[in-house]
Amino acid sequence: MNIAKILLIIIVLVSVVSAFVAIPYLAALAAVLGLVNGVLYVEEDRRMYILLLAVVLGTSAGALGGIPEVGGYLTTMFTTLGSIAAAGALGVICKGISERVA
C-alpha cells in the first residue's frame, strides 16, 4: 500500500469520525490533509476530478440533512470531505500554476 492510499484512508476516517466525535482543530487538519493530497498525490489526469469534487461537495453537503436519525451525521461527513476537497483543489491549482510558470 502506497502513501497516497494511506492518506486517502486517513481522509475518509477523519470525515467519518468527525461526524461522531468533536475533533480539535478539525479545520486545520482538513486543510493540511487536503493540501498535501492535492499537491503531492493528485496525478495530472485526476486534477479536474478534484476540482469538480470540491464544487459538488461544497454545494450539496447538506442535501441529506433531512433524513431522520442519520442526516446530521451524513451532513457532517460530507461537509468535512468538502473542506478537505476544497483544500486539495487549492493545492492542485497552486501546483498547476507553478508548473506553468516553471
MOJOZI-V571742 format. One record per backbone hydrogen bond with DSSP energy under -0.5 kcal/mol. NH is the residue of the N-H (numbers start at 1). CO is the residue of the C=O. E is the energy in kcal/mol with one decimal. If there is no record, write none. Layout:
BEGIN
NH,CO,E / NH,CO,E
END
This chain:
BEGIN
6,2,-1.8 / 7,3,-2.6 / 8,4,-2.0 / 9,5,-2.2 / 10,6,-2.3 / 11,7,-2.4 / 12,8,-2.2 / 13,9,-2.6 / 14,10,-2.7 / 15,11,-2.1 / 16,12,-2.2 / 17,13,-3.0 / 18,14,-2.2 / 19,15,-0.6 / 19,16,-1.0 / 20,16,-0.5 / 20,17,-1.4 / 21,17,-2.5 / 23,21,-0.6 / 24,22,-0.6 / 26,23,-1.1 / 29,25,-2.5 / 30,26,-2.8 / 31,27,-2.2 / 32,28,-2.4 / 33,29,-2.7 / 34,30,-2.5 / 35,31,-2.6 / 36,32,-2.6 / 37,33,-2.3 / 38,34,-3.0 / 39,35,-2.8 / 40,36,-2.4 / 41,36,-0.6 / 41,37,-1.7 / 42,37,-0.6 / 43,41,-0.7 / 46,43,-1.5 / 47,44,-0.9 / 50,46,-1.6 / 51,47,-2.1 / 52,48,-2.6 / 53,49,-2.7 / 54,50,-2.3 / 55,51,-1.7 / 56,52,-2.7 / 57,53,-2.7 / 58,54,-1.9 / 59,55,-1.8 / 60,56,-2.1 / 61,57,-1.0 / 63,60,-1.6 / 65,62,-1.7 / 67,64,-1.6 / 70,68,-1.8 / 71,67,-2.1 / 74,70,-2.5 / 75,71,-2.5 / 76,72,-2.2 / 77,73,-2.5 / 78,74,-2.7 / 79,75,-2.2 / 80,76,-2.3 / 81,77,-2.5 / 82,78,-2.1 / 83,79,-2.1 / 84,80,-2.3 / 85,81,-2.7 / 86,82,-2.3 / 87,83,-2.1 / 88,84,-2.3 / 89,85,-2.5 / 90,86,-2.0 / 91,87,-2.0 / 92,88,-2.4 / 93,89,-2.6 / 94,90,-2.6 / 95,91,-2.4 / 96,92,-2.5 / 97,93,-2.4 / 98,94,-2.5 / 99,95,-2.1 / 100,96,-1.7 / 101,97,-2.1 / 102,98,-2.1
END
